[in-house]
Amino acid sequence: MDFRLLGPIEAKRGGGATIPLSGSKVHTVLAALLLSEGRVVSDARLSALLWGWDPPATASAQIYTYMSRLRKHLGEEIEIVRRQPGYVLRAPGAWIDLTEFTRLDRLGREALADRRFEEAGELLRDALDLWRGTALANATEQMIEAELPPLEEARMIALESRIEADLAVGRHEQVTAELTGLVAEHPVRERLRAQLMTALYRCGRQADALHTYYEGRAVLADQLGVDPGEALGSTYQAVLGGGLGLASAAPPASAAEGVPAAVAVPAGRAAPSTLPAPYGEFTGRGAELAALRERLTREDGRPRRLLVTGMAGVGKTALAVRAAQDCAARFPDGQLYVELCHPDGAPKEPAEVLVRLLRALGEPPPAAAAQDLEELVRLYRTRTSGARLLLVLDGAVGDRQVAPLLPGGPEAAVLITSQARLARVAGADTTALTPVDDDEAMELLASLVGRDRLEADPDAADDLVAYCAGLPLALSVTGARLAARPHWPVARLAARLADPEGRLAELAYGDVSVREALVHCVRRVGGPELATLTGLADWDGEPFSAQYAALVLGTAEEEAESALDALVDGALMELSGLDAQGRPLYRCNDLVRLLAASLTTRDAFPSALR
């Protein structure tokens, strides 16, 4: 089976016959599954790509229908599996044009860095020939908005690298016309403009090369308010000094990788580093940590925007900070960390965050620009352009908050934590954390308390693990309390946590409170979702369907399902498989259920959250 994404989305059988797929939504679902590269694509992600901010009430049913159509059309050699919280496509032996493009592009840029210019040109030409027009052309507007920019950026980097290889072997006459059109189409891409200047100079057109520079300088000042960067400035100096002959054709290794040769940190200034100190010994999450390291350090030309998601207290921040610390050396221009919520859980405005980031980067904005979001974004993206920077955005509440904070180029990597899924982050770059199992929970507790102390009373230790419901935050609080009271037997704290009504109050130490962390999530839900959460507080903990919830709440099944799905998106409920009729089952973490039980009426809720 062949799949094509670099143009209209298509599926073809081995013999070359195109499989008829009708409608942009079916094509979008297929593309989302293929782009995930064998990872689960959540229902929330699919909904965002299909309908954006306004999904229909029947979104889950429609997604199920699209999956059924794909299974029917693709046949038995392609497997689409329901795996919570979404779907995964398994296509052993399938050929995907995007995968082949990425492979050829990587090999071509490696050859360019090794000065094997002829080989590099051939590999990169083969990669670019896979494009049949605009990628994802028959997908929904939402998918095109979310997924096309990184694909187009990867194509442009491959194209620039191919031209670099052509210039290195003396094909300046052949590429001059092509470069003239590309610069007209992309006037602020400095590498293309520098390449056009090089080609013109080698064709004996020094005056045209200088005019191209002056034109570019004016465009950059007018559109971005910046001066030419190192690549364009050094090319200008080389034109003036006569240093653009073929003997100087070899690009620096960093340029061959699509990274500007100059370091983004100005000379004499230390690279900023605001990552938090390590959170003690890091225990568990080995697979997730390894995957984040691999994605943060990949260099395939695509923007690195990674998301760690999950309920409050599940360990998102600890994992993100550890991954950032492990990869810090790969980002010599700085490693920045910023919290996107105030201590009371209220989200920060993007302008406030941008001011902090610019100050950390050594470029405090003028006072007049402090409240001008558009100007702050321009200053920030100018400052971070080409920078090999690692940015950790902790506690994002949605795409609208995150969008202005994203650096423009692929050199920077962004690691985001959020309780919600984000449409701007591809499913393949999302790490969904769930509560840890009992073995991992015991390891975490032992790292804080000491294994000997737990083994002295294994039954009480098992009770502590159960009462913490798999939340690393609850386990950390429990461990801190025991570590601060070495004379306490483990059974004493287990007895205090045994009472469900007082458990959340006991899971607090210093200024860290499990209840407060959960309350911040509940504050963000609407009235119907809050009524659903409190109305199901007496449920016994077993998975249940929307039909069951509707009976308990006295509402229509569609209303109950809509509220439950919103609670899933807000990380206050989780999907737990399907029932015999193929309908989703839901369940709630025990600590969230205890919080809901303490909010017995909507009238009591505001006072309960103060």
Secondary structure, DSSP 8 states (H G I E B T S, - for coil): -EEE-SSS-EEE-TTS-B----SHHHHHHHHHHHHTTTS-EEHHHHHHHHHTT---TTHHHHHHHHHHHHHHHH-TTSEEEEETTEEEEE-TT-EEHHHHHHHHHHHHHHHHHTT-HHHHHHHHHHHHHT--SSTTTTS-HHHHHHHHHHHHHHHHHHHHHHHHHHHHTT-HHHHHHHHHHHHHHSTT-HHHHHHHHHHHHHTT-HHHHHHHHHHHHHHHHHHTS----HHHHHHHHHHHHT--SGGG-S--HHHHTT--SS-SS-TT----B------SS--S-HHHHHHHHHHHT--SSS-EEEEEE-STTSSHHHHHHHHHHHHGGG-TT-EEEEESB-TTS-B--HHHHHHHHHHHTT----GGGTT-HHHHHHHHHHHHTT---EEEEEEE--HHHHGGGS-SSTTSEEEEEESS--TTS-GGGEEE-----HHHHHHHHHHHH-HHHHHTSHHHHHHHHHHTTT-HHHHHHHHHHHHH-TTS-HHHHHHHHS-HHHHHHHSEETTEEHHHHHHHHHTTS-HHHHHHHHHTTT--SS-EEHHHHHHHHTS-HHHHHHHHHHHHHTTSSEEEEE-TTS-EEEE--HHHHHHHHH--STTTHHHHH-
